[in-house]
Amino acid sequence: MSLTKKAQWKMYFLRQLKKFLLPVKMLVNFYTAIIESILTSSITVWFAAATARDKAK
């Protein structure tokens, strides 16, 4: 499963949790623990593959 698909799938779960009227702090904790960790785990790969022009942005 691709990185974007994983993140989208987890965002789906976040939206479902929101429907249960969970406290915002709990939703933020879910985002930080599950979704953000997926994205940040690959940042070193993205940065290494980025061109000098991309890095200057």
C-alpha positions in Angstrom: 0.0 0.0 0.0 1.4 3.4 -0.9 2.2 6.1 1.6 -0.6 8.3 0.4 -3.1 5.5 0.5 -2.1 4.7 4.1 -2.5 8.3 5.2 -5.9 8.6 3.4 -7.1 5.4 5.0 -6.1 6.7 8.5 -7.8 10.0 7.7 -10.9 8.1 7.0 -10.7 6.6 10.5 -10.2 10.1 12.0 -13.3 11.3 10.3 -15.2 8.3 11.6 -14.0 9.1 15.2 -15.1 12.7 14.8 -18.6 11.5 14.1 -18.6 9.9 17.6 -18.1 13.4 19.1 -14.8 12.5 20.7 -12.9 15.3 22.4 -10.6 17.3 20.2 -7.6 16.4 22.2 -8.3 12.7 21.6 -8.6 13.3 17.8 -5.3 15.3 17.8 -3.7 12.4 19.7 -4.9 10.0 17.0 -3.6 12.3 14.3 -0.2 12.7 15.9 0.3 9.0 16.8 -1.1 7.5 13.6 -1.2 9.8 10.6 1.7 12.2 11.4 4.0 9.3 12.1 3.2 7.8 8.7 4.1 11.1 7.0 7.2 11.9 9.1 8.7 8.4 8.9 9.3 9.0 5.1 10.5 12.5 5.2 14.2 11.5 5.1 13.5 9.5 2.0 11.6 12.4 0.4 14.3 14.9 1.3 17.1 12.7 -0.1 15.2 12.3 -3.4 14.4 16.0 -3.7 16.3 18.1 -6.2 18.2 21.3 -5.2 15.3 23.3 -6.6 12.8 21.5 -4.5 14.9 22.0 -1.4 15.1 25.8 -2.1 11.3 26.2 -2.0 
